[in-house]
Amino acid sequence: MKTEQLMTFLISPDSTVVEAMQRIDRNARGILFVTDGHLKLMGVVTDGDIRRWLIRSGDLQAQVQKFMNGSPRLIYRKDVKLAQEYMAKYSITALPVVSAKGCVTDIIFREQKETVVAEPNTGLCGVSVVIMAGGKGTRLYPYTKILPKPLIPIGDIPIMERIIGRFCEYGVRDFWATVNYKKSMIKSYFAETDHNYQMTYVEEDQPLGTAGSLRLINGSFERPFFVTNCDILIDADYEDLYRYHTDSGNELTIVTALKNIVVPYGVIHSSENGAIISMEEKPKLSYFVNTGMYILNSDLLDEIPEHTFFHMTDLADRLLSQGRKVGMYPISEDSFLDMGEFEEMHRMETKLNLKVE
């Protein structure tokens, strides 16, 4: 491995959570090895470690040394021929190669020596998914003057069909779509598409917001279910997400994504009487944003008022005001793809390795 590539998998112990998430996005392997200034191995951090830390603390500025695994598995250069056998034995996918002094010189990834036909994932069999497909998609005008937003293609496949495909990979077969704007086109498209899942439509007579239409399907679910906007793709382990929701005791779980915003100016920090304390050039702000994907306990449908414009954020605010448990499931910035605007739609196509005309 070339030095430049190796460095994308290494991080210093005093780096922040935000920096670790960005580096994991860049290396696309879900893992970082923590090293000191001489590249001596100190620990390992995975995307799962980061997620657990954020759920527990919410601290984006914490140093990775606070939550790294300080006893990572490793292999010495003299034993490198045994790396694949070692990784298979301990069910690990990446192994740092270190020198006699403990400095990282390479990283070896586990090889799949033969093609294995994967068993179908049925972890979410019996779980329902509601796709909010009733909006006009005004940010994508004039495309949405012709097509409803759920049918706008990403590559050659409509975004809504891509969303469904992601859930089908986990065994989901029960889909619901809340529809309003150009609903006949949506229904006609899926009626003419071969598929192995059930699609039920919930028709809004008037716009009801991102949660109001859910009241129309009250009583249809016996277990927690997903709700997702029709213009996003979430790159995550949906089974792990669902397990987190049920294990945590949340009534509502919001999938959140890291968002980094750079202020394009020098920022002035001042005190009384206009005295300047310090200046900061183009600071970067980091927040978690609502992606538009949720998991709800089925009894929350009773909390949604009938025939009323009501957003998912209104539901979350109601629960929080009552002291009830609302949680988040954090993902990285690069794991959240939103086609709500043209620039983001092209980023989605690039991320999915689709040709952009």
HUQUIPE-V191978 format. One record per pair of residues at least 24 apart in sequence whose C-alpha atoms are under 10 Angstrom apart, sorted by the first residue. I is the first residue (numbers start at 1). J is the second residue. Records with the same first field share a line. If there is no record, write none. Layout:
BEGIN
I=J ; J
END
This chain:
BEGIN
1=105 ; 106 ; 107 ; 108
2=105 ; 106
3=105 ; 106
5=106 ; 107
6=104 ; 105 ; 106 ; 107
7=32 ; 33 ; 39 ; 106
8=32 ; 33
9=33 ; 34 ; 35 ; 44 ; 96 ; 106 ; 107
10=34 ; 35 ; 36 ; 39 ; 41 ; 44 ; 45 ; 104 ; 107
11=35 ; 36 ; 37 ; 39 ; 41 ; 42 ; 43 ; 44 ; 45 ; 64
12=36 ; 37 ; 39 ; 41 ; 42 ; 43 ; 63 ; 64 ; 65
13=37 ; 42 ; 43 ; 44 ; 63 ; 64 ; 65 ; 66 ; 67 ; 68
14=61 ; 62 ; 63 ; 64 ; 65 ; 66
15=61 ; 62 ; 63 ; 64 ; 65
16=59 ; 60 ; 61 ; 62 ; 63 ; 64 ; 65 ; 66
17=50 ; 51 ; 53 ; 54 ; 59 ; 60 ; 61 ; 62 ; 63 ; 64 ; 65 ; 66 ; 67
18=50 ; 59 ; 60 ; 61 ; 62 ; 63 ; 64 ; 258 ; 259 ; 260 ; 286 ; 287 ; 332 ; 333
19=60 ; 61 ; 63 ; 64
20=45 ; 46 ; 47 ; 50 ; 60 ; 63 ; 64 ; 332
21=46 ; 47 ; 50 ; 51 ; 60 ; 258 ; 331 ; 332 ; 333 ; 334
22=258 ; 260 ; 332 ; 333 ; 334
24=332 ; 334
25=332 ; 333 ; 334 ; 335
26=334
28=334
29=93 ; 94 ; 109
30=94
31=93 ; 94
32=68 ; 94 ; 96
33=68 ; 69 ; 72 ; 94 ; 95 ; 96 ; 104 ; 107
34=64 ; 65 ; 68 ; 69 ; 70 ; 72 ; 104
35=102 ; 103 ; 104
36=103
38=102 ; 103 ; 104
39=98 ; 101 ; 102 ; 103 ; 104 ; 105
40=98 ; 99 ; 101 ; 102 ; 103 ; 104 ; 105
41=70 ; 71 ; 72 ; 74 ; 96 ; 97 ; 98 ; 99 ; 101 ; 102 ; 103 ; 104 ; 105
42=68 ; 69 ; 70 ; 71 ; 72 ; 102 ; 103 ; 104
43=67 ; 68 ; 69 ; 70 ; 71 ; 72 ; 73
44=68 ; 69 ; 70 ; 71 ; 72 ; 73 ; 96
45=69 ; 70 ; 72
47=331 ; 332
48=331
50=330 ; 331 ; 332
51=329 ; 330 ; 331 ; 332
52=329 ; 330
53=330
54=328 ; 329 ; 330 ; 331
55=327 ; 328 ; 329 ; 330
58=288 ; 328 ; 330
60=258 ; 286 ; 287 ; 288
61=286
72=96
73=97
74=98 ; 102 ; 104 ; 107
75=99 ; 102 ; 104 ; 106 ; 107 ; 108
76=100 ; 101 ; 102 ; 103 ; 104 ; 105
77=104 ; 105 ; 106
80=106 ; 108
83=107 ; 108 ; 109 ; 110
84=108 ; 109 ; 110 ; 111 ; 112 ; 113
85=110 ; 111
86=110
87=111
88=112
120=168 ; 169 ; 170 ; 171
121=168 ; 169 ; 170 ; 171 ; 172 ; 239
122=168 ; 169 ; 170 ; 171 ; 172 ; 173 ; 239
123=169 ; 170 ; 171 ; 172 ; 238 ; 239 ; 240 ; 242 ; 243
124=167 ; 168 ; 169 ; 170 ; 171 ; 172 ; 173 ; 225 ; 238 ; 239 ; 240 ; 242 ; 243
125=167 ; 168 ; 170 ; 171 ; 172 ; 173 ; 174
126=171 ; 172 ; 173 ; 174 ; 221 ; 222 ; 223 ; 225
127=167 ; 170 ; 171 ; 172 ; 173 ; 174 ; 175 ; 221 ; 222 ; 223 ; 224 ; 225 ; 226 ; 242
128=167 ; 172 ; 173 ; 174 ; 175 ; 176 ; 198 ; 220 ; 221 ; 222 ; 223 ; 224 ; 225 ; 226 ; 227
129=164 ; 167 ; 172 ; 173 ; 174 ; 175 ; 176 ; 177 ; 199 ; 224 ; 225 ; 226 ; 227 ; 228 ; 294 ; 295
130=174 ; 175 ; 176 ; 177 ; 178 ; 199 ; 200 ; 201 ; 202 ; 214 ; 217 ; 225 ; 226 ; 227 ; 228 ; 229 ; 230 ; 293 ; 294 ; 295
131=160 ; 163 ; 164 ; 175 ; 176 ; 177 ; 178 ; 179 ; 201 ; 210 ; 226 ; 227 ; 228 ; 229 ; 230 ; 231 ; 293
132=160 ; 176 ; 177 ; 178 ; 179 ; 180 ; 202 ; 209 ; 210 ; 211 ; 213 ; 214 ; 227 ; 228 ; 229 ; 230 ; 231 ; 292 ; 293
133=160 ; 176 ; 177 ; 178 ; 179 ; 180 ; 181 ; 182 ; 183 ; 186 ; 201 ; 202 ; 203 ; 210 ; 228 ; 229 ; 230 ; 231
134=177 ; 178 ; 179 ; 180 ; 181 ; 182 ; 183 ; 186 ; 202 ; 203 ; 204 ; 206 ; 207 ; 208 ; 209 ; 210 ; 213 ; 229 ; 230
135=178 ; 179 ; 180 ; 181 ; 182 ; 183 ; 207 ; 208 ; 209 ; 210 ; 229 ; 230
136=180 ; 181 ; 182 ; 207
137=181 ; 230 ; 231 ; 340 ; 341
138=340 ; 341
139=339 ; 340 ; 341 ; 342
140=339 ; 340 ; 341 ; 342 ; 345
141=341 ; 342
143=342
144=181 ; 182
145=182
146=182
147=181 ; 182 ; 185 ; 186
148=179 ; 180 ; 181 ; 182 ; 183 ; 184 ; 185 ; 186
149=181 ; 182 ; 186 ; 230 ; 231 ; 339 ; 340
150=179 ; 182 ; 183 ; 185 ; 186 ; 229 ; 230 ; 231 ; 232
151=185 ; 186 ; 189 ; 190 ; 230 ; 231
152=231 ; 339 ; 345
153=345 ; 349
154=339 ; 345 ; 346 ; 348 ; 349 ; 350 ; 352 ; 354 ; 355 ; 356
155=346 ; 348 ; 349 ; 350 ; 352 ; 353 ; 354 ; 355 ; 356 ; 357
156=354 ; 355
158=189 ; 231
159=230 ; 231 ; 232 ; 233 ; 339
160=186 ; 229 ; 230 ; 231 ; 232 ; 233
161=190 ; 193 ; 230
162=230 ; 231 ; 232 ; 233
163=228 ; 229 ; 230 ; 231 ; 232 ; 233 ; 234
164=197 ; 230 ; 233
165=195
166=233 ; 234 ; 235 ; 236 ; 237 ; 238
167=226 ; 237 ; 238 ; 239
168=196 ; 197
169=238
170=237 ; 238 ; 239
171=197 ; 239
172=196 ; 197 ; 198
173=197 ; 198 ; 199
174=198 ; 199 ; 200
175=199 ; 200 ; 201 ; 226 ; 227
176=200 ; 201 ; 202 ; 214 ; 217 ; 227
177=201 ; 202 ; 203 ; 213 ; 214 ; 227 ; 228 ; 230
178=202 ; 203 ; 204 ; 208 ; 210 ; 211 ; 212 ; 213 ; 214 ; 216 ; 217 ; 230
179=203 ; 204 ; 205 ; 207 ; 213
180=204 ; 205 ; 206 ; 207 ; 208
181=205 ; 206 ; 207
204=307
205=307
206=307 ; 308 ; 309
207=307 ; 308 ; 309 ; 310
208=306 ; 307 ; 308 ; 309 ; 310 ; 311
209=308 ; 309 ; 310 ; 311 ; 312 ; 314
210=292 ; 309 ; 310 ; 311 ; 312 ; 313 ; 314 ; 315
211=301 ; 304 ; 305 ; 308 ; 309 ; 310 ; 311 ; 312 ; 313 ; 314 ; 315
212=301 ; 304 ; 305 ; 306 ; 307 ; 308 ; 309 ; 310 ; 311 ; 312 ; 314 ; 315
213=301 ; 304 ; 305 ; 306 ; 307 ; 308 ; 309 ; 310 ; 311
214=300 ; 301 ; 302 ; 304 ; 305 ; 306 ; 310 ; 312
215=300 ; 301 ; 302 ; 303 ; 304 ; 305 ; 306 ; 307 ; 308 ; 310
216=301 ; 304 ; 306 ; 307
217=301
218=298 ; 299 ; 300 ; 301 ; 302 ; 304
219=298 ; 299 ; 301 ; 302
220=298 ; 301
221=297 ; 298 ; 299 ; 301
222=297 ; 298 ; 299
223=296 ; 297 ; 298 ; 299
224=251 ; 252 ; 295 ; 296 ; 297 ; 298 ; 299 ; 300
225=252 ; 294 ; 295 ; 296 ; 297 ; 298
226=253 ; 293 ; 294 ; 295 ; 296 ; 297 ; 298
227=254 ; 292 ; 293 ; 294 ; 295 ; 296 ; 312
228=255 ; 291 ; 292 ; 293 ; 294 ; 295
229=291 ; 292 ; 293 ; 294 ; 338
230=292 ; 293 ; 338 ; 339 ; 340
231=292 ; 337 ; 338 ; 339 ; 340 ; 341 ; 345
232=291 ; 292 ; 293 ; 336 ; 337 ; 338 ; 339 ; 340 ; 345 ; 348
233=291 ; 292 ; 293 ; 335 ; 336 ; 337 ; 338 ; 339 ; 348
234=291 ; 292 ; 293 ; 331 ; 332 ; 334 ; 335 ; 336 ; 337 ; 338
235=331 ; 332 ; 334 ; 335 ; 336 ; 337
236=330 ; 331 ; 332 ; 335 ; 336
240=329
241=294 ; 295 ; 328 ; 329 ; 330
242=294 ; 295 ; 296 ; 329
244=327 ; 328 ; 329
245=294 ; 295 ; 296 ; 297 ; 326 ; 327 ; 328 ; 329
246=295 ; 296 ; 297
248=325 ; 326 ; 327
249=297 ; 325 ; 326 ; 327
250=295 ; 296 ; 297 ; 324 ; 325 ; 326 ; 327 ; 328
251=295 ; 296 ; 297 ; 298 ; 299 ; 300 ; 316 ; 319 ; 324 ; 325 ; 326 ; 327
252=294 ; 295 ; 296 ; 297 ; 298 ; 300 ; 312 ; 315 ; 316 ; 319 ; 324 ; 325 ; 326 ; 327 ; 328
253=293 ; 294 ; 295 ; 296 ; 297 ; 316 ; 325 ; 326 ; 327 ; 328 ; 329
254=289 ; 290 ; 291 ; 292 ; 293 ; 294 ; 295 ; 296 ; 312 ; 313 ; 316 ; 326 ; 327 ; 328 ; 329 ; 330
255=288 ; 289 ; 290 ; 291 ; 292 ; 293 ; 294 ; 295 ; 327 ; 328 ; 329 ; 330 ; 331 ; 336
256=287 ; 288 ; 289 ; 290 ; 291 ; 292 ; 293 ; 294 ; 327 ; 328 ; 329 ; 330 ; 331 ; 332 ; 333 ; 336
257=287 ; 288 ; 289 ; 290 ; 291 ; 292 ; 328 ; 329 ; 330 ; 331 ; 332 ; 333 ; 334 ; 335 ; 336 ; 337
258=286 ; 287 ; 288 ; 289 ; 290 ; 291 ; 330 ; 331 ; 332 ; 333 ; 334 ; 335 ; 336
259=285 ; 286 ; 287 ; 288 ; 289 ; 290 ; 332 ; 333 ; 334 ; 336
260=284 ; 285 ; 286 ; 287 ; 288 ; 289 ; 333
261=285 ; 286 ; 287
262=286
288=328 ; 330 ; 331 ; 332 ; 333
289=330 ; 331 ; 333
290=328 ; 330
291=330 ; 331 ; 336 ; 337 ; 338
292=336 ; 338
293=329
294=327 ; 328 ; 329
295=327 ; 328
296=326
END
